[in-house]
Amino acid sequence: MDAKQIIARDNKYYLHVYARYPVVMSHGEGPYVYDSGGKKYLDFLAGIAVNVVGHAHPGLVGAIAEQASRLIHCSNLYYTAEQAELAESLAKLSGLDRVFITNSGAEANEGAIKLARKYAKTLGRDRVQIISAEQGFHGRTLATVTATAQPKYQHGFEPLPQGFSYVPFNDLMALRQAVSGQTCAIMLEPIQGEGGINIPDDGYLAGVREICDTSGALLILDEIQSGMGRTGKMFASQHYGVKPDIMTVAKGLAGGVPIGAFMATEKVAGVFQPGDHGSTFGGNPLACAAANAVLDIIATEGLEANACQMGEYMLSELAGLKAKYPSLITEVRGLGLMIGLKLTRPGKDIVASVMERGALINCTAGDVLRFVPPLIIKRRHVDEMIAILDEVLAAV
């Protein structure tokens, strides 16, 4: 079946919720993917910050194959070694105490919302309000799309769940004014991804932590896009010395196998009792084995340090493009390999032109080019991306 036939079949039967490019991806290796026609692309999107160890990493492929040959799924009525290992690793890496494994980031955030509400109720507090930040993104379920303070994702799905309110990101004064006796939690991304790679000021997250401590609200940090070594540390919040009460992760956790998790302190997690939460597929052996392999690869191959080094190099190279094209680029921002290039115009056509020249990126918030490549990239891959982007911007 050729690409045109595959696209026609998909367009006929799949729900029309994606604006896809007319390309059928076939396979990948390292930081490259190939379409069904054999064209090679430098992948600086990585499945939107998912393929942290690149494509077809032998350590990940081997772990998946080995686990699939033994046990793919097991009900959570029973224990598995793979789930226990992952839970311990995530607890130790995050500094939190208890872990629940889900199938996605949205599910992880749903669980965090439920846990925060249950915690307040268990303490006898009639608190339900969850405050999140404008331009944030927390998922597409009804609760998480409501926590996502972007009307474009909410339109048409009303009535939305009650008890959510919004403040501008990076504005401590607005947050203090919004917190009330009804506030059970503040939910934030340490670095906003879908909102345009928005980096907080120094002291912002520490200030949020202080507001939570003073008010008795819980701090939920959504590290779904910023976690798993992407910013040069395992979690972006570690750059700022802030520990949340609840943390959510997903995306890069298993290198492409669907998985998510939320972690919490013992005090908060203790309000959940058997039956309060669950998942049929969450924490299945296959996904956990993949996640364990990814965590091992990140550690043994030094990918946090590599993300830091390659991120600094790419930021400096992008700064050079900003100086070269001041009428097109207004700002370069990022941390590690979570990088945004803010434009003076919409970026959709630039993304398409970059793709035509053999590289994958995307545009978020309308005018921010987003670069979230695999954490395995080398200097030569950054140079290749910069050369393509330079050529495209020159043509624009």
Secondary structure, DSSP 8 states (H G I E B T S, - for coil): --HHHHHHHHHHHS-S-----S--EEEEEBTEEEETT--EEEESSHHHHT-TT-BS-HHHHHHHHHHHTT-S---TTS--HHHHHHHHHHHHHHT-SEEEEESSHHHHHHHHHHHHHHHHHHTT----EEEEEBT----SSHHHHHHSB-HHHHTTS-S--SSEEEE-TT-HHHHHHH--TTEEEEEE-SSBTTTT-B---TTHHHHHHHHHHHHT-EEEEE-TTTTTTTTSSSSGGGGGT---SEEEE-GGGGTTS--EEEEE-HHHHTT--TTSS--SSTT-HHHHHHHHHHHHHHHHTTHHHHHHHHHHHHHHHHHHHHHH-TTTEEEEEEETTEEEEEESS--HHHHHHHHHTTEE-EEETTTEEEE---TT--HHHHHHHHHHHHHHHHH-
